[in-house]
Amino acid sequence: MDKLSEALELLSRYVSVAPYAVVDSLDFSWETFPAVAKADSMEHKTDKNAVFLHLRNLSELKDAVKKLLQDYESVIIQPELKGVEVFLGGKEDPSFGPTISLGLGGIFVEVYKDVSTRLAPLTGADVLDMISELKGRKLLEGYRGIKTNFNALVKSVVGFSQFLVEYRPKTAEINPLILNEEGAYAVDARVFL
């Protein structure tokens, strides 16, 4: 798989995916702001300046899409979701089979290294056990005015573990999965089958 849109389409059978549109020209309309525009690619977009955040109106959005289309054949547009960023990762271990990792996400996953790992597939009880090992678990449970849909997080982790068992990707990740009061939504992903 080369495209983010392909990864999101595949993962949407197992986890909730944030609404998105794929565009390859400036002939589109979009009504939900603030919005995000990013390359329809599975590379790390922040490192490549291939993601534009906080787009407040259609004019700003079209400017961002125009810039991205200079280097990429298609662009993903999504509403900008607020919430706690969660990392879900998976890989095929040669000895044990599919493994799944859970931690705080976004660009800080490599900084904090606050991750718990298990063999897939998982039950809800397994996920609760993983969360209990994280230093940042209070953020996932809801903390100081941050409200989260904890059940949606558990369901997403179980669903992602099922995807790992059924597809056995070499590596896969959802980063971030945005966890908020409404649910848990994959906004970016990489899948290498």
N, CA, C and O of each residue as an XYZ file, in Angstrom:
772
protein
N       0.830     -1.188      0.000
C       0.000      0.000      0.000
C       0.866      1.240      0.000
O       1.822      1.343      0.769
N       0.526      2.186     -0.871
C       1.308      3.415     -0.954
C       0.574      4.624     -0.392
O       1.196      5.617     -0.016
N      -0.744      4.537     -0.337
C      -1.534      5.727     -0.027
C      -2.215      5.629      1.327
O      -2.652      4.562      1.759
N      -2.289      6.786      1.982
C      -3.007      6.888      3.248
C      -4.472      6.511      3.064
O      -5.051      5.836      3.916
N      -5.077      6.944      1.955
C      -6.496      6.651      1.721
C      -6.746      5.150      1.657
O      -7.784      4.681      2.124
N      -5.810      4.382      1.085
C      -5.956      2.915      1.031
C      -5.878      2.313      2.431
O      -6.635      1.403      2.768
N      -4.958      2.828      3.240
C      -4.822      2.330      4.614
C      -6.073      2.650      5.427
O      -6.567      1.798      6.164
N      -6.587      3.871      5.296
C      -7.794      4.251      6.055
C      -8.995      3.413      5.630
O      -9.799      2.999      6.465
N      -9.112      3.167      4.328
C     -10.224      2.352      3.824
C     -10.172      0.944      4.408
O     -11.194      0.412      4.842
N      -8.995      0.346      4.419
C      -8.826     -0.998      4.969
C      -9.109     -1.011      6.467
O      -9.822     -1.889      6.953
N      -8.567     -0.059      7.192
C      -8.722     -0.028      8.655
C     -10.145      0.315      9.084
O     -10.552     -0.013     10.199
N     -10.905      0.973      8.207
C     -12.271      1.389      8.577
C     -13.178      0.198      8.871
O     -14.244      0.366      9.464
N     -12.769     -0.999      8.465
C     -13.548     -2.206      8.792
C     -13.329     -2.640     10.239
O     -14.069     -3.478     10.756
N     -12.308     -2.069     10.897
C     -11.923     -2.515     12.236
C     -11.958     -1.410     13.289
O     -12.160     -1.685     14.472
N     -11.765     -0.169     12.866
C     -11.772      0.973     13.799
C     -12.548      2.117     13.156
O     -12.746      2.137     11.941
N     -12.979      3.056     13.969
C     -13.627      4.256     13.429
C     -12.565      5.157     12.822
O     -11.525      5.413     13.429
N     -12.843      5.631     11.617
C     -11.923      6.513     10.905
C     -12.585      7.886     10.806
O     -13.781      7.991     10.533
N     -11.799      8.930     11.030
C     -12.328     10.285     10.888
C     -12.829     10.483      9.462
O     -12.241      9.943      8.525
N     -13.905     11.249      9.283
C     -14.383     11.516      7.917
C     -13.258     12.134      7.078
O     -12.460     12.925      7.582
N     -13.204     11.770      5.814
C     -12.168     12.336      4.949
C     -12.641     12.349      3.506
O     -13.567     11.634      3.123
N     -11.979     13.179      2.721
C     -12.199     13.218      1.275
C     -10.832     13.165      0.611
O      -9.853     13.702      1.130
N     -10.778     12.513     -0.543
C      -9.555     12.461     -1.345
C      -9.765     13.362     -2.551
O     -10.739     13.203     -3.286
N      -8.853     14.309     -2.757
C      -8.983     15.221     -3.894
C      -7.691     15.214     -4.710
O      -6.599     15.039     -4.169
N      -7.836     15.407     -6.018
C      -6.655     15.463     -6.894
C      -6.663     16.709     -7.771
O      -5.906     16.812     -8.736
N      -7.540     17.660     -7.415
C      -7.594     18.938     -8.122
C      -8.190     19.967     -7.164
O      -8.528     19.643     -6.026
N      -8.315     21.192     -7.627
C      -8.915     22.237     -6.787
C     -10.421     22.318     -6.978
O     -11.074     23.210     -6.436
N     -10.973     21.387     -7.748
C     -12.409     21.359     -8.005
C     -13.103     20.515     -6.936
O     -13.493     19.376     -7.187
N     -13.250     21.092     -5.734
C     -13.907     20.378     -4.634
C     -14.574     21.408     -3.727
O     -14.276     22.600     -3.784
N     -15.481     20.915     -2.893
C     -16.060     21.773     -1.856
C     -15.898     21.061     -0.517
O     -15.821     19.834     -0.461
N     -15.848     21.839      0.552
C     -15.674     21.309      1.904
C     -16.327     22.282      2.860
O     -16.176     23.494      2.710
N     -17.054     21.766      3.845
C     -17.828     22.655      4.704
C     -17.429     22.630      6.174
O     -17.884     23.487      6.932
N     -16.596     21.682      6.608
C     -16.276     21.543      8.025
C     -14.922     22.184      8.330
O     -13.888     21.762      7.812
N     -14.950     23.208      9.179
C     -13.721     23.916      9.556
C     -13.637     24.032     11.074
O     -14.675     24.080     11.734
N     -12.437     24.079     11.647
C     -11.156     24.027     10.960
C     -10.922     22.666     10.310
O     -11.471     21.648     10.730
N     -10.089     22.685      9.271
C      -9.821     21.473      8.493
C      -8.319     21.210      8.437
O      -7.498     22.059      8.783
N      -8.001     20.012      7.991
C      -6.617     19.580      7.805
C      -6.479     19.101      6.368
O      -7.370     18.432      5.845
N      -5.364     19.442      5.730
C      -5.029     18.906      4.404
C      -3.671     18.233      4.521
O      -2.736     18.801      5.087
N      -3.562     17.010      3.981
C      -2.282     16.302      4.046
C      -2.093     15.433      2.827
O      -3.048     15.050      2.151
N      -0.838     15.132      2.563
C      -0.510     14.282      1.428
C      -1.161     12.919      1.590
O      -1.189     12.358      2.685
N      -1.685     12.394      0.489
C      -2.261     11.045      0.486
C      -1.096     10.056      0.328
O      -0.940      9.392     -0.696
N      -0.299      9.996      1.381
C       0.935      9.215      1.371
C       1.121      8.604      2.751
O       0.608      9.131      3.739
N       1.850      7.496      2.827
C       2.075      6.873      4.127
C       3.407      7.278      4.751
O       3.822      6.690      5.750
N       4.087      8.280      4.174
C       5.313      8.752      4.814
C       4.957      9.604      6.034
O       3.807     10.009      6.201
N       5.939      9.869      6.874
C       5.717     10.753      8.021
C       5.565     12.179      7.494
O       6.543     12.814      7.099
N       4.343     12.665      7.495
C       4.026     13.916      6.838
C       4.604     15.140      7.527
O       4.960     16.112      6.861
N       4.703     15.109      8.858
C       5.232     16.270      9.576
C       6.671     16.532      9.150
O       7.067     17.684      8.968
N       7.452     15.468      8.991
C       8.861     15.614      8.593
C       9.001     16.193      7.194
O      10.006     16.836      6.893
N       8.017     15.980      6.341
C       8.088     16.408      4.930
C       7.299     17.693      4.664
O       7.147     18.095      3.511
N       6.794     18.341      5.726
C       5.929     19.521      5.569
C       4.757     19.205      4.650
O       4.366     20.023      3.817
N       4.201     18.009      4.814
C       3.123     17.543      3.936
C       1.781     17.498      4.657
O       0.885     16.745      4.276
N       1.652     18.317      5.706
C       0.372     18.421      6.408
C       0.154     19.883      6.795
O       1.065     20.556      7.279
N      -1.075     20.360      6.571
C      -1.461     21.726      6.909
C      -2.615     21.660      7.906
O      -3.655     21.064      7.627
N      -2.421     22.278      9.070
C      -3.414     22.258     10.148
C      -4.090     23.621     10.273
O      -3.639     24.612      9.699
N      -5.175     23.648     11.033
C      -5.867     24.893     11.420
C      -6.350     25.708     10.223
O      -6.326     26.939     10.257
N      -6.785     25.029      9.173
C      -7.290     25.737      7.991
C      -8.710     26.210      8.291
O      -9.603     25.399      8.535
N      -8.914     27.537      8.271
C     -10.149     28.123      8.808
C     -11.275     28.308      7.799
O     -12.431     28.486      8.182
N     -10.941     28.268      6.507
C     -11.981     28.506      5.499
C     -11.579     27.837      4.186
O     -10.484     27.288      4.063
N     -12.474     27.892      3.219
C     -12.245     27.205      1.944
C     -11.041     27.791      1.202
O     -10.311     27.057      0.535
N     -10.830     29.084      1.311
C      -9.702     29.716      0.635
C      -8.372     29.182      1.184
O      -7.477     28.836      0.413
N      -8.244     29.117      2.496
C      -7.016     28.573      3.105
C      -6.842     27.099      2.745
O      -5.730     26.642      2.481
N      -7.943     26.369      2.738
C      -7.890     24.945      2.409
C      -7.418     24.742      0.965
O      -6.564     23.896      0.701
N      -7.972     25.513      0.043
C      -7.571     25.362     -1.367
C      -6.111     25.759     -1.575
O      -5.416     25.158     -2.393
N      -5.646     26.766     -0.838
C      -4.225     27.142     -0.934
C      -3.337     25.973     -0.487
O      -2.329     25.674     -1.128
N      -3.716     25.316      0.615
C      -2.933     24.183      1.128
C      -2.956     23.013      0.137
O      -1.925     22.395     -0.125
N      -4.136     22.717     -0.409
C      -4.258     21.619     -1.373
C      -3.416     21.915     -2.607
O      -2.751     21.023     -3.134
N      -3.441     23.159     -3.071
C      -2.649     23.548     -4.248
C      -1.159     23.289     -4.003
O      -0.469     22.766     -4.879
N      -0.665     23.651     -2.820
C       0.748     23.425     -2.489
C       1.066     21.929     -2.462
O       2.093     21.501     -2.986
N       0.191     21.146     -1.857
C       0.437     19.704     -1.752
C       0.401     19.014     -3.113
O       1.170     18.085     -3.362
N      -0.492     19.467     -3.992
C      -0.608     18.836     -5.315
C       0.608     19.102     -6.207
O       0.748     18.487     -7.265
N       1.476     20.005     -5.788
C       2.720     20.208     -6.537
C       3.657     19.009     -6.366
O       4.471     18.725     -7.245
N       3.541     18.305     -5.230
C       4.443     17.185     -4.935
C       3.754     15.827     -4.840
O       4.416     14.790     -4.881
N       2.423     15.829     -4.714
C       1.672     14.582     -4.513
C       0.502     14.525     -5.474
O      -0.061     15.558     -5.836
N       0.132     13.313     -5.890
C      -0.951     13.206     -6.870
C      -2.336     13.332     -6.254
O      -3.301     13.616     -6.964
N      -2.451     13.124     -4.938
C      -3.741     13.319     -4.282
C      -3.527     13.794     -2.846
O      -2.454     13.637     -2.264
N      -4.594     14.382     -2.299
C      -4.551     15.003     -0.974
C      -5.753     14.519     -0.175
O      -6.843     14.330     -0.715
N      -5.533     14.320      1.125
C      -6.612     13.965      2.054
C      -7.060     15.230      2.780
O      -6.233     16.002      3.265
N      -8.368     15.435      2.851
C      -8.939     16.531      3.639
C      -9.757     15.894      4.760
O     -10.533     14.968      4.527
N      -9.572     16.403      5.979
C     -10.320     15.908      7.142
C     -10.709     17.091      8.025
O     -10.067     18.140      7.985
N     -11.768     16.918      8.824
C     -12.006     17.916      9.861
C     -10.881     17.819     10.888
O     -10.344     16.735     11.121
N     -10.527     18.931     11.492
C      -9.484     18.909     12.528
C     -10.128     18.515     13.851
O     -10.877     19.287     14.449
N      -9.824     17.306     14.296
C     -10.409     16.786     15.527
C      -9.527     17.131     16.717
O      -8.300     17.093     16.628
N     -10.159     17.463     17.818
C      -9.443     17.741     19.061
C      -9.575     16.523     19.972
O     -10.590     15.827     19.947
N      -8.551     16.274     20.768
C      -8.598     15.185     21.725
C      -7.205     14.706     22.075
O      -6.207     15.329     21.712
N      -7.151     13.599     22.781
C      -5.888     12.992     23.181
C      -5.382     12.144     22.020
O      -6.137     11.359     21.446
N      -4.109     12.299     21.676
C      -3.528     11.527     20.580
C      -2.999     10.197     21.113
O      -2.213     10.153     22.059
N      -3.452      9.118     20.480
C      -3.086      7.764     20.887
C      -2.334      7.096     19.737
O      -2.634      7.328     18.566
N      -1.359      6.270     20.086
C      -0.594      5.492     19.110
C      -1.004      4.026     19.201
O      -1.048      3.451     20.289
N      -1.305      3.426     18.051
C      -1.508      1.980     17.946
C      -0.530      1.458     16.912
O      -0.514      1.934     15.777
N       0.276      0.499     17.288
C       1.246     -0.059     16.361
C       1.160     -1.568     16.348
O       0.767     -2.190     17.335
N       1.526     -2.148     15.230
C       1.524     -3.598     15.135
C       2.627     -4.067     14.219
O       3.006     -3.374     13.274
N       3.138     -5.244     14.504
C       4.113     -5.850     13.595
C       4.053     -7.354     13.744
O       3.544     -7.890     14.729
N       4.584     -8.007     12.747
C       4.633     -9.463     12.724
C       5.972     -9.901     13.316
O       7.027     -9.689     12.719
N       5.912    -10.505     14.485
C       7.120    -11.032     15.110
C       7.397    -12.422     14.530
O       6.485    -13.248     14.478
N       8.633    -12.704     14.090
C       8.914    -13.989     13.445
C       8.659    -15.188     14.360
O       8.338    -16.274     13.876
N       8.796    -15.007     15.660
C       8.601    -16.124     16.592
C       7.187    -16.196     17.154
O       6.650    -17.288     17.342
N       6.578    -15.035     17.425
C       5.319    -15.017     18.169
C       4.097    -14.628     17.352
O       2.972    -14.783     17.826
N       4.289    -14.125     16.130
C       3.150    -13.693     15.331
C       2.839    -12.233     15.558
O       3.729    -11.462     15.918
N       1.571    -11.828     15.353
C       1.242    -10.405     15.424
C       1.315     -9.857     16.849
O       0.750    -10.427     17.783
N       2.028     -8.733     16.991
C       2.096     -8.040     18.275
C       1.479     -6.657     18.109
O       1.505     -6.081     17.022
N       0.926     -6.135     19.192
C       0.280     -4.826     19.162
C       0.836     -3.967     20.288
O       1.060     -4.445     21.400
N       1.056     -2.680     19.979
C       1.542     -1.725     20.969
C       0.555     -0.576     21.083
O      -0.075     -0.176     20.103
N       0.432     -0.052     22.299
C      -0.488      1.040     22.611
C       0.252      2.064     23.452
O       0.971      1.703     24.384
N       0.082      3.343     23.128
C       0.701      4.394     23.933
C       0.153      5.751     23.559
O      -0.715      5.866     22.694
N       0.667      6.784     24.218
C       0.306      8.136     23.834
C       0.926      8.409     22.482
O       2.055      7.995     22.216
N       0.185      9.115     21.612
C       0.601      9.222     20.223
C       1.077     10.573     19.788
O       1.530     11.389     20.590
N       0.964     10.799     18.480
C       1.448     12.026     17.869
C       2.949     11.961     17.704
O       3.531     10.880     17.613
N       3.573     13.127     17.664
C       5.023     13.177     17.448
C       5.797     12.766     18.692
O       7.010     12.565     18.619
N       5.120     12.634     19.845
C       5.826     12.351     21.090
C       5.976     10.871     21.400
O       6.598     10.518     22.401
N       5.419      9.989     20.562
C       5.485      8.557     20.862
C       6.943      8.106     20.980
O       7.266      7.272     21.827
N       7.824      8.652     20.136
C       9.232      8.263     20.188
C       9.972      8.960     21.319
O      11.023      8.489     21.755
N       9.428     10.089     21.805
C      10.089     10.829     22.882
C       9.784     10.185     24.231
O      10.693      9.900     25.011
N       8.501      9.957     24.500
C       8.104      9.450     25.818
C       8.323      7.942     25.956
O       8.567      7.448     27.056
N       8.238      7.222     24.853
C       8.378      5.759     24.881
C       7.480      5.131     25.957
O       7.866      4.169     26.621
N       6.297      5.683     26.111
C       5.313      5.194     27.088
C       4.358      4.263     26.339
O       3.261      4.662     25.947
N       4.799      3.011     26.149
C       4.088      2.064     25.289
C       3.973      0.723     26.002
O       4.888      0.296     26.705
N       2.833      0.070     25.808
C       2.613     -1.284     26.310
C       2.388     -2.203     25.113
O       1.722     -1.818     24.152
N       2.942     -3.421     25.167
C       2.875     -4.338     24.019
C       2.339     -5.701     24.452
O       2.636     -6.187     25.543
N       1.533     -6.311     23.559
C       0.968     -7.642     23.793
C       0.915     -8.412     22.475
O       1.117     -7.847     21.400
N       0.642     -9.695     22.578
C       0.353    -10.512     21.404
C      -1.106    -10.307     21.020
O      -1.973    -10.198     21.887
N      -1.371    -10.257     19.728
C      -2.743    -10.132     19.233
C      -3.293    -11.539     18.962
O      -2.524    -12.457     18.680
N      -4.620    -11.712     19.046
C      -5.673    -10.721     19.267
C      -5.860    -10.419     20.758
O      -5.406    -11.167     21.624
N      -6.544     -9.293     21.030
C      -6.783     -8.857     22.398
C      -8.257     -8.918     22.748
O      -9.127     -8.831     21.881
N      -8.516     -9.067     24.029
C      -9.860     -8.891     24.570
C      -9.918     -7.515     25.225
O      -8.890     -6.857     25.383
N     -11.097     -7.087     25.601
C     -11.232     -5.825     26.327
C     -10.423     -5.827     27.612
O      -9.829     -4.810     27.970
N     -10.391     -6.962     28.315
C      -9.612     -7.067     29.558
C      -8.119     -6.890     29.278
O      -7.409     -6.270     30.070
N      -7.641     -7.432     28.153
C      -6.231     -7.253     27.779
C      -5.913     -5.773     27.574
O      -4.868     -5.285     28.004
N      -6.821     -5.076     26.918
C      -6.605     -3.650     26.648
C      -6.547     -2.869     27.958
O      -5.683     -2.009     28.129
N      -7.450     -3.160     28.871
C      -7.442     -2.482     30.173
C      -6.125     -2.731     30.897
O      -5.588     -1.838     31.552
N      -5.614     -3.942     30.775
C      -4.336     -4.293     31.374
C      -3.203     -3.469     30.749
O      -2.327     -2.977     31.461
N      -3.222     -3.322     29.432
C      -2.204     -2.518     28.736
C      -2.262     -1.068     29.194
O      -1.230     -0.459     29.475
N      -3.475     -0.516     29.268
C      -3.639      0.885     29.658
C      -3.121      1.099     31.077
O      -2.533      2.139     31.374
N      -3.337      0.115     31.959
C      -2.896      0.253     33.355
C      -1.373      0.382     33.462
O      -0.870      0.884     34.467
N      -0.631     -0.067     32.435
C       0.833      0.004     32.457
C       1.377      1.349     31.979
O       2.563      1.626     32.160
N       0.543      2.183     31.378
C       1.009      3.444     30.793
C       1.107      4.548     31.835
O       0.209      4.708     32.661
N       2.183      5.301     31.798
C       2.322      6.456     32.692
C       1.268      7.517     32.366
O       0.789      8.219     33.256
N       0.912      7.626     31.083
C      -0.053      8.634     30.646
C      -1.499      8.166     30.674
O      -2.357      8.784     30.045
N      -1.784      7.086     31.391
C      -3.139      6.511     31.372
C      -4.215      7.486     31.835
O      -5.351      7.398     31.370
N      -3.892      8.417     32.738
C      -4.904      9.366     33.216
C      -5.456     10.204     32.070
O      -6.638     10.548     32.067
N      -4.613     10.533     31.098
C      -5.092     11.287     29.936
C      -6.113     10.476     29.145
O      -7.096     11.027     28.649
N      -5.882      9.172     29.027
C      -6.792      8.312     28.275
C      -8.117      8.120     29.003
O      -9.165      7.956     28.379
N      -8.055      8.143     30.319
C      -9.265      7.939     31.126
C     -10.077      9.216     31.280
O     -11.231      9.170     31.708
N      -9.481     10.366     30.932
C     -10.125     11.661     31.131
C      -9.524     12.322     32.357
O      -9.503     11.732     33.437
N      -9.034     13.551     32.194
C      -8.277     14.191     33.272
C      -8.407     15.697     33.176
O      -8.242     16.269     32.099
N      -8.703     16.346     34.301
C      -8.751     17.809     34.413
C      -9.512     18.475     33.280
O      -8.977     19.336     32.581
N     -10.735     18.082     33.107
C     -11.573     18.690     32.076
C     -11.465     18.037     30.708
O     -12.272     18.321     29.823
N     -10.464     17.151     30.522
C     -10.359     16.402     29.274
C     -11.313     15.222     29.384
O     -11.151     14.369     30.257
N     -12.309     15.169     28.502
C     -13.276     14.067     28.535
C     -12.980     13.112     27.390
O     -12.722     13.533     26.262
N     -13.021     11.819     27.698
C     -12.726     10.819     26.675
C     -13.778      9.721     26.697
O     -14.387      9.434     27.728
N     -13.971      9.124     25.543
C     -14.868      7.975     25.410
C     -14.000      6.722     25.557
O     -13.515      6.154     24.579
N     -13.826      6.319     26.811
C     -12.911      5.227     27.137
C     -13.324      3.926     26.453
O     -12.471      3.167     25.993
N     -14.631      3.668     26.385
C     -15.109      2.437     25.734
C     -14.752      2.406     24.250
O     -14.441      1.346     23.706
N     -14.798      3.583     23.588
C     -14.430      3.651     22.173
C     -12.946      3.340     21.988
O     -12.560      2.722     20.995
N     -12.121      3.763     22.933
C     -10.692      3.444     22.862
C     -10.479      1.937     22.961
O      -9.757      1.351     22.155
N     -11.110      1.316     23.949
C     -10.963     -0.136     24.133
C     -11.417     -0.871     22.872
O     -10.746     -1.790     22.403
N     -12.565     -0.457     22.330
C     -13.095     -1.092     21.114
C     -12.127     -0.931     19.936
O     -11.951     -1.858     19.145
N     -11.501      0.247     19.822
C     -10.552      0.491     18.729
C      -9.325     -0.395     18.847
O      -8.851     -0.934     17.847
N      -8.805     -0.553     20.059
C      -7.604     -1.372     20.243
C      -7.919     -2.836     19.935
O      -7.128     -3.522     19.287
N      -9.078     -3.312     20.402
C      -9.491     -4.687     20.099
C      -9.655     -4.862     18.584
O      -9.221     -5.869     18.023
N     -10.282     -3.879     17.925
C     -10.484     -3.952     16.474
C      -9.166     -3.952     15.714
O      -8.995     -4.716     14.764
N      -8.234     -3.097     16.128
C      -6.924     -3.049     15.468
C      -6.183     -4.373     15.656
O      -5.502     -4.842     14.743
N      -6.315     -4.970     16.831
C      -5.653     -6.266     17.057
C      -6.246     -7.340     16.147
O      -5.528     -8.223     15.678
N      -7.548     -7.269     15.898
C      -8.190     -8.214     14.985
C      -7.686     -8.023     13.555
O      -7.444     -8.993     12.837
N      -7.530     -6.756     13.150
C      -6.948     -6.461     11.835
C      -5.558     -7.100     11.709
O      -5.244     -7.699     10.680
N      -4.732     -6.974     12.747
C      -3.378     -7.536     12.709
C      -3.403     -9.045     12.532
O      -2.583     -9.606     11.805
N      -4.348     -9.702     13.198
C      -4.451    -11.165     13.106
C      -4.917    -11.582     11.707
O      -4.407    -12.553     11.148
N      -5.879    -10.853     11.145
C      -6.444    -11.249      9.857
C      -5.529    -10.911      8.678
O      -5.468    -11.679      7.718
N      -4.822     -9.790      8.727
C      -4.010     -9.357      7.579
C      -2.518     -9.632      7.741
O      -1.792     -9.676      6.748
N      -2.052     -9.817      8.964
C      -0.640    -10.106      9.250
C       0.304     -9.140      8.517
O       1.191     -9.589      7.792
N       0.125     -7.814      8.696
C       1.031     -6.872      8.033
C       2.432     -6.986      8.609
O       2.615     -7.378      9.761
N       3.424     -6.634      7.783
C       4.797     -6.560      8.302
C       4.843     -5.541      9.432
O       5.345     -5.823     10.520
N       4.313     -4.356      9.160
C       4.127     -3.335     10.186
C       2.859     -2.557      9.852
O       2.442     -2.479      8.696
N       2.259     -1.984     10.892
C       1.085     -1.132     10.721
C       1.019     -0.193     11.916
O       1.419     -0.550     13.024
N       0.515      1.003     11.682
C       0.312      1.906     12.812
C      -0.812      2.878     12.518
O      -1.049      3.267     11.374
N      -1.488      3.251     13.570
C      -2.432      4.366     13.533
C      -1.825      5.403     14.469
O      -1.685      5.163     15.668
N      -1.470      6.546     13.920
C      -0.855      7.594     14.738
C      -1.068      8.945     14.072
O      -0.395      9.290     13.100
N      -2.025      9.709     14.617
C      -2.724      9.415     15.847
C      -4.123      8.832     15.640
O      -4.748      8.980     14.590
N      -4.570      8.171     16.686
C      -5.980      7.880     16.905
C      -6.429      8.982     17.854
O      -5.919      9.077     18.970
N      -7.368      9.810     17.435
C      -7.821     10.921     18.284
C      -8.935     10.415     19.194
O      -9.976      9.949     18.731
N      -8.692     10.517     20.496
C      -9.652     10.083     21.515
C     -10.280     11.315     22.141
O      -9.590     12.149     22.728
N     -11.608     11.424     22.009
C     -12.310     12.544     22.639
C     -13.630     12.053     23.226
O     -13.865     10.849     23.331
N     -14.466     12.974     23.597
C     -15.725     12.615     24.262
C     -16.656     11.834     23.339
O     -17.431     10.999     23.805
N     -16.588     12.098     22.029
C     -17.482     11.446     21.071
C     -17.024     10.032     20.713
O     -17.857      9.160     20.465
N     -15.724      9.799     20.683
C     -15.252      8.485     20.265
C     -13.747      8.453     20.102
O     -13.027      9.266     20.681
N     -13.278      7.494     19.300
C     -11.856      7.346     18.991
C     -11.746      7.189     17.480
O     -12.346      6.279     16.908
N     -10.985      8.068     16.828
C     -10.990      8.143     15.368
C      -9.569      8.110     14.806
O      -8.723      8.921     15.184
N      -9.318      7.168     13.903
C      -8.035      7.122     13.195
C      -7.980      8.293     12.224
O      -8.893      8.478     11.419
N      -6.911      9.084     12.297
C      -6.749     10.194     11.351
C      -5.531     10.015     10.460
O      -5.452     10.624      9.394
N      -4.579      9.188     10.883
C      -3.420      8.919     10.040
C      -2.980      7.475     10.286
O      -3.101      6.962     11.399
N      -2.473      6.831      9.247
C      -2.118      5.414      9.362
C      -1.050      5.039      8.351
O      -0.881      5.692      7.321
N      -0.342      3.978      8.671
C       0.639      3.373      7.759
C       0.450      1.875      7.845
O       0.428      1.309      8.938
N       0.313      1.228      6.695
C       0.132     -0.221      6.658
C       1.059     -0.782      5.572
O       0.999     -0.365      4.416
N       1.905     -1.723      5.957
C       2.790     -2.386      5.012
C       2.504     -3.879      5.063
O       2.900     -4.564      6.007
N       1.817     -4.378      4.046
C       1.391     -5.772      4.024
C       2.513     -6.663      3.521
O       2.344     -7.879      3.432
